[in-house]
Amino acid sequence: MSFADLPARFWSERSRRERMVLVAGAGATLLVALYMLLWEPGLAASSKLSATLPRLRAQVEDMRRQQSEITALRKKLGTASQSRDLKSLLQASVARASFLKSVQRMDALASDRVLVVIAAANFDDWLGWIGNLQREFGVRLDACKITALEQPGLVRVEATFVLAGASRKAP
C-alpha cells in the first residue's frame, strides 16, 4: 500500500456519521479560517478608514481654502507692488520695525531699487523684517553688507532692495 492510498483508506474505514462530523468540522474550520484571514482584517481596515476619512476630507478642504487664500494674497501682492513705489513700501514697513530710530538713510537708486543704511539693528529683528518684506510685498534683498558691532547681536547694515520682478543691476 502506498502513501497516497492512506487518505482514501482512512475515509473508507469511517462510518457515515463520522464522515459527516469530519466534513462539518472541516467546514467549520474553513469558515473560521476565512473569517480570521480575510473578513476580520477587512472589517478592521474598513473601520480604520472610516475613522480616518473625515480627517482627510477636512485636510483637503483646509488645503483648498489655503490655496484660494494664497491666490488672493498673490493678487494683492501684485497690485500692492504695482500701485506703490519701493521706497514708500520700505518706509511703511520700517516704521513698524524695532530698529526704526537706527535707520540712517533710505535712498531710491531707481524706481525699483532702494538703498537702506541702518546704524544698529538686532540681527534677528533684521532677518525677520527681510522675511516680512518678501512675504508681504514681494520685495527681495539684492545686495547686503552686514558688519557686527561690539555689542553682541547688533549689526550695521547696508542693503539694496528690489521689487521681486526687477532684474539685478549693480548699484
Rosetta constraint file for C-alpha pairs under 8 A:
AtomPair CA 1 CA 5 HARMONIC 6.67 0.50
AtomPair CA 2 CA 6 HARMONIC 7.18 0.50
AtomPair CA 4 CA 8 HARMONIC 7.97 0.50
AtomPair CA 5 CA 9 HARMONIC 6.09 0.50
AtomPair CA 6 CA 10 HARMONIC 5.93 0.50
AtomPair CA 7 CA 11 HARMONIC 6.07 0.50
AtomPair CA 8 CA 12 HARMONIC 6.10 0.50
AtomPair CA 9 CA 13 HARMONIC 6.19 0.50
AtomPair CA 10 CA 14 HARMONIC 6.77 0.50
AtomPair CA 11 CA 19 HARMONIC 7.36 0.50
AtomPair CA 14 CA 18 HARMONIC 5.83 0.50
AtomPair CA 14 CA 19 HARMONIC 6.19 0.50
AtomPair CA 15 CA 19 HARMONIC 6.24 0.50
AtomPair CA 16 CA 20 HARMONIC 6.30 0.50
AtomPair CA 17 CA 21 HARMONIC 6.29 0.50
AtomPair CA 18 CA 22 HARMONIC 6.10 0.50
AtomPair CA 19 CA 23 HARMONIC 6.06 0.50
AtomPair CA 20 CA 24 HARMONIC 5.98 0.50
AtomPair CA 21 CA 25 HARMONIC 5.99 0.50
AtomPair CA 22 CA 26 HARMONIC 6.03 0.50
AtomPair CA 23 CA 27 HARMONIC 6.00 0.50
AtomPair CA 24 CA 28 HARMONIC 6.07 0.50
AtomPair CA 25 CA 29 HARMONIC 6.00 0.50
AtomPair CA 26 CA 30 HARMONIC 6.04 0.50
AtomPair CA 27 CA 31 HARMONIC 6.17 0.50
AtomPair CA 28 CA 32 HARMONIC 6.15 0.50
AtomPair CA 29 CA 33 HARMONIC 6.06 0.50
AtomPair CA 30 CA 34 HARMONIC 6.08 0.50
AtomPair CA 31 CA 35 HARMONIC 6.11 0.50
AtomPair CA 32 CA 36 HARMONIC 6.04 0.50
AtomPair CA 33 CA 37 HARMONIC 5.87 0.50
AtomPair CA 34 CA 38 HARMONIC 5.48 0.50
AtomPair CA 34 CA 39 HARMONIC 6.70 0.50
AtomPair CA 35 CA 39 HARMONIC 4.66 0.50
AtomPair CA 35 CA 40 HARMONIC 5.73 0.50
AtomPair CA 36 CA 40 HARMONIC 5.52 0.50
AtomPair CA 36 CA 41 HARMONIC 7.26 0.50
AtomPair CA 37 CA 41 HARMONIC 6.75 0.50
AtomPair CA 38 CA 42 HARMONIC 6.20 0.50
AtomPair CA 39 CA 43 HARMONIC 6.20 0.50
AtomPair CA 40 CA 44 HARMONIC 6.19 0.50
AtomPair CA 41 CA 45 HARMONIC 6.08 0.50
AtomPair CA 42 CA 46 HARMONIC 6.02 0.50
AtomPair CA 43 CA 47 HARMONIC 6.15 0.50
AtomPair CA 44 CA 48 HARMONIC 6.17 0.50
AtomPair CA 45 CA 49 HARMONIC 6.08 0.50
AtomPair CA 46 CA 50 HARMONIC 6.03 0.50
AtomPair CA 47 CA 51 HARMONIC 6.21 0.50
AtomPair CA 48 CA 52 HARMONIC 6.20 0.50
AtomPair CA 49 CA 53 HARMONIC 5.78 0.50
AtomPair CA 50 CA 54 HARMONIC 7.49 0.50
AtomPair CA 51 CA 55 HARMONIC 7.70 0.50
AtomPair CA 52 CA 56 HARMONIC 6.29 0.50
AtomPair CA 53 CA 57 HARMONIC 6.08 0.50
AtomPair CA 54 CA 58 HARMONIC 6.14 0.50
AtomPair CA 55 CA 59 HARMONIC 6.24 0.50
AtomPair CA 56 CA 60 HARMONIC 6.23 0.50
AtomPair CA 57 CA 61 HARMONIC 6.20 0.50
AtomPair CA 58 CA 62 HARMONIC 6.08 0.50
AtomPair CA 59 CA 63 HARMONIC 6.13 0.50
AtomPair CA 60 CA 64 HARMONIC 6.20 0.50
AtomPair CA 61 CA 65 HARMONIC 6.18 0.50
AtomPair CA 62 CA 66 HARMONIC 6.12 0.50
AtomPair CA 63 CA 67 HARMONIC 6.01 0.50
AtomPair CA 64 CA 68 HARMONIC 6.30 0.50
AtomPair CA 65 CA 69 HARMONIC 6.19 0.50
AtomPair CA 66 CA 70 HARMONIC 6.02 0.50
AtomPair CA 67 CA 71 HARMONIC 6.20 0.50
AtomPair CA 68 CA 72 HARMONIC 6.17 0.50
AtomPair CA 69 CA 73 HARMONIC 6.07 0.50
AtomPair CA 70 CA 74 HARMONIC 6.04 0.50
AtomPair CA 71 CA 75 HARMONIC 6.27 0.50
AtomPair CA 72 CA 76 HARMONIC 6.13 0.50
AtomPair CA 73 CA 77 HARMONIC 5.89 0.50
AtomPair CA 74 CA 78 HARMONIC 6.09 0.50
AtomPair CA 75 CA 79 HARMONIC 6.33 0.50
AtomPair CA 76 CA 80 HARMONIC 5.94 0.50
AtomPair CA 77 CA 81 HARMONIC 6.03 0.50
AtomPair CA 77 CA 136 HARMONIC 6.75 0.50
AtomPair CA 77 CA 137 HARMONIC 5.64 0.50
AtomPair CA 77 CA 138 HARMONIC 6.71 0.50
AtomPair CA 78 CA 82 HARMONIC 6.18 0.50
AtomPair CA 79 CA 83 HARMONIC 5.84 0.50
AtomPair CA 80 CA 84 HARMONIC 6.21 0.50
AtomPair CA 80 CA 137 HARMONIC 7.00 0.50
AtomPair CA 81 CA 85 HARMONIC 7.00 0.50
AtomPair CA 81 CA 86 HARMONIC 7.48 0.50
AtomPair CA 81 CA 137 HARMONIC 6.24 0.50
AtomPair CA 81 CA 138 HARMONIC 7.24 0.50
AtomPair CA 81 CA 163 HARMONIC 7.41 0.50
AtomPair CA 84 CA 88 HARMONIC 6.62 0.50
AtomPair CA 84 CA 89 HARMONIC 6.75 0.50
AtomPair CA 85 CA 89 HARMONIC 6.48 0.50
AtomPair CA 85 CA 111 HARMONIC 6.65 0.50
AtomPair CA 85 CA 112 HARMONIC 7.19 0.50
AtomPair CA 86 CA 90 HARMONIC 6.20 0.50
AtomPair CA 86 CA 111 HARMONIC 6.93 0.50
AtomPair CA 86 CA 112 HARMONIC 5.91 0.50
AtomPair CA 86 CA 113 HARMONIC 6.95 0.50
AtomPair CA 86 CA 114 HARMONIC 6.93 0.50
AtomPair CA 86 CA 139 HARMONIC 7.94 0.50
AtomPair CA 86 CA 162 HARMONIC 7.36 0.50
AtomPair CA 86 CA 163 HARMONIC 6.81 0.50
AtomPair CA 87 CA 91 HARMONIC 6.08 0.50
AtomPair CA 87 CA 106 HARMONIC 7.48 0.50
AtomPair CA 87 CA 107 HARMONIC 7.65 0.50
AtomPair CA 87 CA 108 HARMONIC 6.28 0.50
AtomPair CA 87 CA 113 HARMONIC 7.97 0.50
AtomPair CA 87 CA 114 HARMONIC 6.18 0.50
AtomPair CA 88 CA 92 HARMONIC 6.12 0.50
AtomPair CA 89 CA 93 HARMONIC 6.15 0.50
AtomPair CA 89 CA 137 HARMONIC 7.65 0.50
AtomPair CA 90 CA 94 HARMONIC 5.90 0.50
AtomPair CA 91 CA 95 HARMONIC 6.12 0.50
AtomPair CA 92 CA 96 HARMONIC 7.25 0.50
AtomPair CA 93 CA 97 HARMONIC 6.87 0.50
AtomPair CA 93 CA 133 HARMONIC 7.53 0.50
AtomPair CA 94 CA 99 HARMONIC 7.67 0.50
AtomPair CA 94 CA 100 HARMONIC 5.84 0.50
AtomPair CA 95 CA 100 HARMONIC 5.83 0.50
AtomPair CA 96 CA 100 HARMONIC 7.29 0.50
AtomPair CA 97 CA 125 HARMONIC 7.75 0.50
AtomPair CA 97 CA 129 HARMONIC 7.04 0.50
AtomPair CA 98 CA 121 HARMONIC 7.93 0.50
AtomPair CA 98 CA 125 HARMONIC 7.13 0.50
AtomPair CA 99 CA 103 HARMONIC 6.88 0.50
AtomPair CA 99 CA 118 HARMONIC 7.86 0.50
AtomPair CA 99 CA 120 HARMONIC 7.23 0.50
AtomPair CA 99 CA 121 HARMONIC 5.42 0.50
AtomPair CA 99 CA 122 HARMONIC 7.51 0.50
AtomPair CA 99 CA 125 HARMONIC 7.94 0.50
AtomPair CA 102 CA 118 HARMONIC 5.47 0.50
AtomPair CA 102 CA 119 HARMONIC 5.21 0.50
AtomPair CA 102 CA 120 HARMONIC 5.64 0.50
AtomPair CA 102 CA 121 HARMONIC 6.95 0.50
AtomPair CA 103 CA 116 HARMONIC 7.45 0.50
AtomPair CA 103 CA 117 HARMONIC 6.00 0.50
AtomPair CA 103 CA 118 HARMONIC 4.29 0.50
AtomPair CA 103 CA 119 HARMONIC 6.20 0.50
AtomPair CA 103 CA 120 HARMONIC 7.94 0.50
AtomPair CA 104 CA 116 HARMONIC 7.76 0.50
AtomPair CA 104 CA 117 HARMONIC 5.48 0.50
AtomPair CA 104 CA 118 HARMONIC 5.49 0.50
AtomPair CA 104 CA 119 HARMONIC 6.27 0.50
AtomPair CA 105 CA 115 HARMONIC 7.59 0.50
AtomPair CA 105 CA 116 HARMONIC 5.67 0.50
AtomPair CA 105 CA 117 HARMONIC 5.09 0.50
AtomPair CA 105 CA 118 HARMONIC 7.19 0.50
AtomPair CA 106 CA 114 HARMONIC 6.71 0.50
AtomPair CA 106 CA 115 HARMONIC 5.60 0.50
AtomPair CA 106 CA 116 HARMONIC 4.52 0.50
AtomPair CA 106 CA 117 HARMONIC 6.53 0.50
AtomPair CA 107 CA 114 HARMONIC 5.55 0.50
AtomPair CA 107 CA 115 HARMONIC 5.14 0.50
AtomPair CA 107 CA 116 HARMONIC 6.62 0.50
AtomPair CA 108 CA 112 HARMONIC 7.93 0.50
AtomPair CA 108 CA 113 HARMONIC 6.01 0.50
AtomPair CA 108 CA 114 HARMONIC 4.34 0.50
AtomPair CA 108 CA 115 HARMONIC 6.34 0.50
AtomPair CA 109 CA 113 HARMONIC 5.31 0.50
AtomPair CA 109 CA 114 HARMONIC 5.36 0.50
AtomPair CA 109 CA 115 HARMONIC 6.69 0.50
AtomPair CA 109 CA 171 HARMONIC 7.35 0.50
AtomPair CA 110 CA 114 HARMONIC 6.95 0.50
AtomPair CA 112 CA 162 HARMONIC 5.44 0.50
AtomPair CA 112 CA 163 HARMONIC 5.79 0.50
AtomPair CA 112 CA 166 HARMONIC 6.70 0.50
AtomPair CA 113 CA 160 HARMONIC 6.70 0.50
AtomPair CA 113 CA 161 HARMONIC 5.59 0.50
AtomPair CA 113 CA 162 HARMONIC 4.67 0.50
AtomPair CA 113 CA 163 HARMONIC 7.26 0.50
AtomPair CA 114 CA 160 HARMONIC 5.54 0.50
AtomPair CA 114 CA 161 HARMONIC 5.32 0.50
AtomPair CA 114 CA 162 HARMONIC 6.73 0.50
AtomPair CA 115 CA 158 HARMONIC 7.15 0.50
AtomPair CA 115 CA 159 HARMONIC 5.68 0.50
AtomPair CA 115 CA 160 HARMONIC 4.44 0.50
AtomPair CA 115 CA 161 HARMONIC 6.51 0.50
AtomPair CA 116 CA 157 HARMONIC 7.78 0.50
AtomPair CA 116 CA 158 HARMONIC 5.82 0.50
AtomPair CA 116 CA 159 HARMONIC 5.26 0.50
AtomPair CA 116 CA 160 HARMONIC 6.28 0.50
AtomPair CA 116 CA 161 HARMONIC 7.84 0.50
AtomPair CA 117 CA 156 HARMONIC 7.77 0.50
AtomPair CA 117 CA 157 HARMONIC 5.70 0.50
AtomPair CA 117 CA 158 HARMONIC 4.51 0.50
AtomPair CA 117 CA 159 HARMONIC 6.49 0.50
AtomPair CA 118 CA 156 HARMONIC 5.78 0.50
AtomPair CA 118 CA 157 HARMONIC 5.10 0.50
AtomPair CA 118 CA 158 HARMONIC 6.51 0.50
AtomPair CA 119 CA 155 HARMONIC 7.57 0.50
AtomPair CA 119 CA 156 HARMONIC 4.96 0.50
AtomPair CA 119 CA 157 HARMONIC 6.70 0.50
AtomPair CA 120 CA 149 HARMONIC 7.68 0.50
AtomPair CA 120 CA 154 HARMONIC 5.95 0.50
AtomPair CA 120 CA 155 HARMONIC 5.39 0.50
AtomPair CA 120 CA 156 HARMONIC 4.98 0.50
AtomPair CA 120 CA 157 HARMONIC 7.46 0.50
AtomPair CA 121 CA 125 HARMONIC 7.11 0.50
AtomPair CA 121 CA 126 HARMONIC 6.48 0.50
AtomPair CA 121 CA 154 HARMONIC 5.30 0.50
AtomPair CA 121 CA 155 HARMONIC 5.45 0.50
AtomPair CA 121 CA 156 HARMONIC 6.55 0.50
AtomPair CA 121 CA 157 HARMONIC 7.78 0.50
AtomPair CA 122 CA 126 HARMONIC 6.19 0.50
AtomPair CA 122 CA 153 HARMONIC 5.57 0.50
AtomPair CA 122 CA 154 HARMONIC 4.58 0.50
AtomPair CA 122 CA 155 HARMONIC 6.40 0.50
AtomPair CA 123 CA 127 HARMONIC 6.28 0.50
AtomPair CA 123 CA 153 HARMONIC 5.76 0.50
AtomPair CA 123 CA 154 HARMONIC 5.80 0.50
AtomPair CA 123 CA 155 HARMONIC 6.07 0.50
AtomPair CA 124 CA 128 HARMONIC 6.17 0.50
AtomPair CA 124 CA 153 HARMONIC 7.82 0.50
AtomPair CA 125 CA 129 HARMONIC 6.09 0.50
AtomPair CA 126 CA 130 HARMONIC 6.33 0.50
AtomPair CA 127 CA 131 HARMONIC 6.28 0.50
AtomPair CA 128 CA 132 HARMONIC 6.26 0.50
AtomPair CA 129 CA 133 HARMONIC 6.25 0.50
AtomPair CA 130 CA 134 HARMONIC 6.34 0.50
AtomPair CA 130 CA 140 HARMONIC 7.68 0.50
AtomPair CA 130 CA 141 HARMONIC 7.37 0.50
AtomPair CA 131 CA 135 HARMONIC 6.25 0.50
AtomPair CA 132 CA 136 HARMONIC 5.70 0.50
AtomPair CA 132 CA 137 HARMONIC 7.83 0.50
AtomPair CA 133 CA 137 HARMONIC 5.42 0.50
AtomPair CA 133 CA 138 HARMONIC 6.43 0.50
AtomPair CA 133 CA 139 HARMONIC 5.43 0.50
AtomPair CA 133 CA 140 HARMONIC 7.16 0.50
AtomPair CA 134 CA 138 HARMONIC 4.58 0.50
AtomPair CA 134 CA 139 HARMONIC 4.86 0.50
AtomPair CA 134 CA 140 HARMONIC 5.63 0.50
AtomPair CA 135 CA 139 HARMONIC 7.93 0.50
AtomPair CA 138 CA 163 HARMONIC 6.19 0.50
AtomPair CA 138 CA 164 HARMONIC 5.11 0.50
AtomPair CA 139 CA 161 HARMONIC 6.65 0.50
AtomPair CA 139 CA 162 HARMONIC 5.78 0.50
AtomPair CA 139 CA 163 HARMONIC 4.56 0.50
AtomPair CA 139 CA 164 HARMONIC 5.24 0.50
AtomPair CA 140 CA 161 HARMONIC 5.72 0.50
AtomPair CA 140 CA 162 HARMONIC 5.56 0.50
AtomPair CA 140 CA 163 HARMONIC 6.16 0.50
AtomPair CA 140 CA 164 HARMONIC 5.74 0.50
AtomPair CA 141 CA 159 HARMONIC 7.08 0.50
AtomPair CA 141 CA 160 HARMONIC 6.16 0.50
AtomPair CA 141 CA 161 HARMONIC 4.66 0.50
AtomPair CA 141 CA 162 HARMONIC 6.51 0.50
AtomPair CA 142 CA 159 HARMONIC 7.49 0.50
AtomPair CA 142 CA 160 HARMONIC 5.43 0.50
AtomPair CA 142 CA 161 HARMONIC 5.26 0.50
AtomPair CA 142 CA 162 HARMONIC 6.20 0.50
AtomPair CA 142 CA 168 HARMONIC 7.16 0.50
AtomPair CA 143 CA 159 HARMONIC 5.64 0.50
AtomPair CA 143 CA 160 HARMONIC 5.08 0.50
AtomPair CA 143 CA 161 HARMONIC 7.17 0.50
AtomPair CA 144 CA 157 HARMONIC 7.09 0.50
AtomPair CA 144 CA 158 HARMONIC 5.68 0.50
AtomPair CA 144 CA 159 HARMONIC 4.19 0.50
AtomPair CA 144 CA 160 HARMONIC 6.26 0.50
AtomPair CA 145 CA 157 HARMONIC 5.81 0.50
AtomPair CA 145 CA 158 HARMONIC 5.15 0.50
AtomPair CA 145 CA 159 HARMONIC 6.30 0.50
AtomPair CA 146 CA 155 HARMONIC 6.37 0.50
AtomPair CA 146 CA 156 HARMONIC 5.70 0.50
AtomPair CA 146 CA 157 HARMONIC 4.68 0.50
AtomPair CA 146 CA 158 HARMONIC 6.57 0.50
AtomPair CA 147 CA 155 HARMONIC 5.42 0.50
AtomPair CA 147 CA 156 HARMONIC 5.02 0.50
AtomPair CA 147 CA 157 HARMONIC 6.47 0.50
AtomPair CA 148 CA 153 HARMONIC 7.73 0.50
AtomPair CA 148 CA 154 HARMONIC 6.30 0.50
AtomPair CA 148 CA 155 HARMONIC 4.43 0.50
AtomPair CA 148 CA 156 HARMONIC 6.34 0.50
AtomPair CA 149 CA 153 HARMONIC 7.82 0.50
AtomPair CA 149 CA 154 HARMONIC 5.55 0.50
AtomPair CA 149 CA 155 HARMONIC 5.16 0.50
AtomPair CA 149 CA 156 HARMONIC 6.69 0.50
AtomPair CA 150 CA 154 HARMONIC 7.58 0.50
AtomPair CA 162 CA 166 HARMONIC 6.26 0.50
